[in-house]
Amino acid sequence: MGHREDLLAGAKRCIEEKGWSRTTARDIVAASGANLASIGYHYGSKDALMREALFAAMGDWADDVQRSLEADDPAGGDQDTELRERFEARWTRVLELFGKHQAMWQSQLEAILQVRHDPELRAAFGRAQPEGRQGLVGLIHGIDERDVDEETSRVMGSFYMTLVSGMIVQMAIDPELMPSAHDLVEAMRRIVGDAPAAPDALPTPDALPIPDALPAPDAPASPAG
């Protein structure tokens, strides 16, 4: 590899080992075997190198998920399988690989918290959004991301990205708080209204029987006189 590739690999290693905020240019040099001047020559700045390294690490996660799913289902699976079943099976594997790449996700969270004060980082995340949405739809639906149309990417891809973002936050706080794929499916099932009421649920006022006619209240006694 040349210095450019060495620097990128070193920056990715630092993101994994030290995190986004704590990584310095000297850390990257030490991890890559390059020199400080080469950072400016190849990437313009340490921040630009870190941005590229972070998105490359996110791509490594997606590739890892794809390989894992293909190993489980090399033929791409039965396209007639209910989306609910595919979602649960594939999202289970996605969650398993969250733990493997936990350090990268924590670095991404650190970076996201800085976008308010870093317009270039904010713009980089913005440019990555459409491709990320398409990629998630491809992973979960078991299709080539190039076949994901704009409307599906906007609706389904945004939804999956929202789930990923929430998982990152919960994992950073306590991995035990992360819901399982089954829990996510159950939550969505209840939201769309096809879940049966819990056996011990109390009837709501709207569910109470309404009599055909309410009895008229007793008339007050007429005053004497």
Buried (B, 14 or more C-beta within 10 A) or exposed (E): EEBBEBBBBBBBBBBBEBBBEEBEBEBBBEBBEBEEEBBEEBBEEBBBBBBBBBBBBBBBBBEBBBEBBEEEBEEEBEEEEEEEEBBBBBBEBBBEBBEEBBBBBBBBBBBBEEBEEBEEBBEBBEEBEEBBBBBBBBBBBBBEBEEBEEEBBEEBBBBBBEBBBEBBEBBBEEEEEBBEBEEBBBEBEEEEEEEEEEEEEEEEEEEEEEEEEEEEEEEEEEEEE
